[in-house]
Amino acid sequence: MGIIAFLILGLVAGVIAKAIMPGDDPGGIIVTTIIGVVGALIGGFLAAALFDAHPLDDFFDVSTWVTAIFGAIILLAIYRVVTGDRRRTASI
């Protein structure tokens, strides 16, 4: 998969992950793309480690998109766990 296709995959996966898990997350197109790209890498690593699969090979494959979205959701959940207490105490 080319770099531009991977960035498009990351942007769309980040947007879908933010839509599935709405909340107070960092915004902007660049941050959303980074969340999606890193999520795709996390999802691809987990798929390779757990299922011995390589889903990030083809852009139009359903497993590529599911893996990227699932990885982005995991990344958003980790972000919320790490920053959850700091954001609540800062607003009090």
Sequence and secondary structure as in RCSB ss.txt:
>XXXX:A:sequence
MGIIAFLILGLVAGVIAKAIMPGDDPGGIIVTTIIGVVGALIGGFLAAALFDAHPLDDFFDVSTWVTAIFGAIIL
LAIYRVVTGDRRRTASI
>XXXX:A:secstr
  HHHHHHHHHHHHHHHHHHS SS   SHHHHHHHHHHHHHHHHHHHHHHH   TTS TT HHHHHHHHHHHHHH
HHHHHHHHHHHHHHHH 
